[in-house]
């Protein structure tokens, strides 16, 4: 049974990562038409005509989810024609004009979508005037077409902007990765290219001297060994440098990660030169704090402030989430590891959990510089 339902679902609707079952839920409004048809059926075979009209509507309705936006106008027009035909059976057919208004958000732009709603309203007014329709048809058709259509237009615009933001962020990440690869390639080329050129020359010279002057040849081989060891050390330093975290990198990463998860984030970073080891440790602490915000806080806003206060360096991390209980301030959520890192830096970690969470890390400036 479940397998059959899945096959029907795949036939009716295209694959989607969003609210996939919403189109089925929205069909509940057809109850208005069915109820009206039962209560008011002025001609023979009303149920037959109503059933045929409903089947035609469902065909157009589900087809609207498959077609591109530039063709949806024809589906809107088809729904208007079906609704106008069924309005002769019951005023409850006004619901079809609401469905037509709901699809106007896909007409290509906000201006075209609003124009589509105005067109539907004029259609209803003219139709009601020509056929002397009851106000129970006229008013709901216009009112709810504008209400539902307007909500859909607003939501559709938000979805488009969100997609643009995601694409923009993906492009920035791609460009950043490309730039980083180019930088690594450039640095390694400058380092290894020069070193291997020297090694090649030394090897050639040693090869020429090995039969003529073994003492000088051994000297060249010894220099080759020294150069290779030095090159290996330099490469390790370069690679280690790429792997090292710092506050600037973690702040940029935090901004991207939090905003990608719909958590507003801002930070203030005063120009303070920090000891490299302390900078690295604070970056790890910040990363753990951001992870906690993402996983546990349920926050909408977060911020980080790094500043110099008198003779102290202060890093303050805040969010407006649910906070946590007193017993969790000493265990869980990675706080124990954060306390140990701050302790190694001879600093102090304070946590306030009231209307959100505030974490304050304080270090003495002479130790931090």
N, C-alpha and C positions, 0 to 999 in steps of 0.2 A: 504494500500500500504506500509506504513511504517512498519507495523507488518510483512508483507511478506518479506521485505528487511532484517529485523532483523533476521528472521528465516533462510534466505539464508546465512546471515553473520555468524550465529552460526554454520551452517552446514559446511561452507568453512574454517573458522578459529577458533582456540581455544580461550578461554577467555584470555585477556591480559590487563595488567595495563599500558603498554607502548604505542608506536605509532601504535595503532591497525589497522588503515586504510592505513598504508604505503604499505603493500603488494598489495593493489589494485592500488595505485599510481604507483608503479614500473612496472605495466603491460602496462603502456603507451609506453614503448619501443617496444612493439609488433607492433607499427605503422611502424617501420623500416621494419619489415618483410612483413606486408600487402602492404606497398607502393612498396616494391621491387617485390612482387608477381604480383601486377597490372601492373608494368612497364615491367616485364620480366617473361614470362611464356612459356618456350620452349616446353612443351609437352601438349597434350590434357588433359582435366580434371585437370589442375593445381590447380584451385580453390578448387575442391573437395579434392584433396590430401592435399592441404594447410590447409583446414578446419579440416580434420581428424587429421593432425599432431598438429594443434593448440589445439584441444580438448584434445589430449593425453598429450601435454605439460602442459595444465592447470590442468589436473588431478594430474600429478606428482608434479607440482608447489605447489598446495594447500596442497597436502599430506605431503610435506616437512615441513610444519609448525606444523604438528601433531606428527611426528615420533621423537624418541630420536636421539641425535647427532650421536650415534654409527651406525645408519642405514642410515644416510643421504648420505653416499657415493654411495649407490645404486641409489638414486634419481639423484645424479649428473651424474652418468653413463647413466641413462635412458635419461636425458636431452641431453647428448652428442650424443646418438644414434638418438634421434628425430631430433636434429639439423643437424646431418650429412645427414639424409634422406631428410630433407626439403631443404638442400643446393643444391640439384639437381634441385630445382625449381627456386631459386633466391639467389644471394649473400647476400640478406638481412637476410637470415637465420643465419648469423654470430651472430645475437643478442642472439640466444639460447645459444651460448657458453659463452656469457657474464653472462647470468642467472646462468649457471653452475658454473662459477667462483665466483659469488656472494654467492653461498651456501657453498663454500669451507671453509669459516670461521668457520663452525660447524663440521669440521672433527676431532676435539678433541684437537688439540694444534696448536700453530702458525707454528711449523715445518711441521706438516701434512698439514695444510692449504696452505702453500707456495708450498709444494710438489704437492698438488692438482692442483694449478695454472700452475706449470711447466708441469704436465701431460697433462693438457688441451692444452697448447701451442704446445707440441709435437704431440698431436692428430691432431690439426689443420694443422700443417706443413706436417705431413705424409699424411693426407687426401687430402690436396691441391696438393701435389706432385703426388699422385696416380691418382687423378681425374682431374688434370690440372685446378685447380680452379683459378678464377680471383683474382687479388690482392685486389679488392674491398671486397672480402670475407676474405682473409687471414689476411690482416693488421688490420681491425677493430676487428675481432674475437680475435686476440692475444692482441692487444693494450688495448681494453676496458675490456677484461677479467682480465688483470692484474691491470688496474686502479680501476675498481669497486671492484674486489676481494680484492685488497690491502686495499682499504678504509674500506671494511666490516671487514677484519681481524683486522685492527687497532681499529675500533669501538667495535667489539666483545670483544677484549681484555680489553678495557676500561670498558665495561659493566660488565665483569667478576670481574675485580678488584673492581668496585664499589659495586657489590653484596658481595664480600668478606669483604669489609670495613664495609658494613651495618651489615653483620652477626657478624663480630668482635665486632662492637659497641654494638650490641644487647647482645652479650655474656658478654661483660664487664659490661653492665648495669645489666644483670641478676646476675652476680657474686657480683656486688656491693650491689644489693638489698638483696641477700642471706647473705652476710657478715654483712650488717646492721641489718637484722632480728636476726642473731645469736648474734650480739653485744647487741641488745636491750634485747633479751631473757636472755643473760648472766648477764647483769646489773640488770635486774628486779629480776632474780633468786637470785643473791647475796644480793640484798636489801630486797626483800619480804621474801625469804626463811629464812633468819636469824630473821627477825622481827616476822614472824608468829610462828617460833619455840619458841621465847621468850613469845609471847602472849599465846601460848598453855600451856607452863609451868606455867605461871602466873594464867591462868584460872583454871588449875588443882589444883594449890595450894589454890586459893581462894575457890574452891569447897570443899576442905578438911577442910578449916578453918572456913567456914561459920557457922557450928554448934558448933565449939569448941571455936573460938576466933573471934568474929564479928569485933573487932577493927582491928585486923590484916587482916581479910578478906576484910574489906573496904579499907584498905591501898593497898592491892593487886589489887582491882578493880580500885582504883584511878591510880595506876601505869599502869594498862592496858589501861585506857583512855589516859594517857600521851603518852604511846608507840604508840597507834593507831593514835593519832594526829600527832606525829612526823613522823610516816611512811607515812601518807597521804601527809604531806608537802614534804617529800623526793621524793615521786612518782611524785608529781606535778613538782618539780624541774627537775627531770630526763626527764619527758615528754616535759617540756618547753625547756630544753637543746636540745632535738632532733629537735624541731621545729624552733630553732633559726638559722637564716642564718648568714654566715660570708663570708668575701672576698674570702678566699681560696675555699670554696664550690662553690660560684657563679662564680669564674673564671673557675673552672673545668667544671661547667655546661654550661657556655658560650662557651667554646671551643667545647664541644660536640654538642650543639645546632647549632652553626654557621657552623661548618664543615659538619654537617648533611645536611645543606641547601646550601652546596657548597660555603661557604664564608670562605676564609682562615683567621685564627685567631692565633695571638701569644700574649703573655703577659710577662711583666717583673715585678717582685714583690720583691723589696728589703726587707730584713729581718728587719721589724720595728714592735715593740710591740705597738699595738693600744688599746686604751680604748675599753672595750667590747661594750658599747653603741654606740660609734662612728663606730666601726667595723661593727656592725649590720646595722646602718643607711647607711653607704657607700655601703654595700652589696645590700641594697634595691635600692639605686640610680643606682648602676651598673646594676642590673637586669632590671630596667626600660630603661636604655640606650641601653642595648643589645636588648630588645624588640623593641625599636624604629628602630634599625639597621635592624632587621629582617623584620619588617612590612613596613618600609617606605624608607629606604636608597637606595635600589637596588645596594648595594655595593658588591664588589668582595673580598675586604680585610678589615680587622678590627684589631685593636690592643688596648691593655690596658697597661699603664705603671704606677706603683705605686712607688714613690720614695721620698726621703728626700732631699730637696733643701734648704740649709742654715738652717733656723729655722722653715721651713714649711714642711708640708706633702702635696704632690701633687698627684692627680689621674688624669691621662690624657687618654681620650677615643677618638680614631680616627677611621674614616672609609673613603673609597674613593668613597662614593656614590654620589647621586645627590644633597645633602645638602637641605636647605630650606630657605625660604624668611625671611626677617627681622621681619615681623609681627609675624611669628611663633616662634620666639625666646622667646617670652613672653607669648605665649598661645598655647595650643594644644600639642600633642605628649607627654603628661605627664610632660612637662618641668616645669609647674607651681608647681607641687608637688615636683619635684626635687629641685627647687629653695627654696621652703619652708623648706625642710629637711636640705639643706646646710646652710640656714639662722639660723636654730635652733642650728646648730653646730658652729655658729659664723664664718662661712667660706665664701668663695667667689666662684661663678660659672661664668666662662667665656665661651662663645660659638663663634667659628669661623666657617663660612660656605663658604669656598672657595675651589673648587676642592675637595669636600667632606665635612666632618664635624669633627671638633675638639672640644672636651668638656674638660675644665680644671677646676678641683675642688681643691681649696687650703685651707688648715687648718693650724692654728698655732700649732706647735709641742707641747708646754706645755698643750694645751687644748686636743690634740689628744692622748697624752700618758696616 
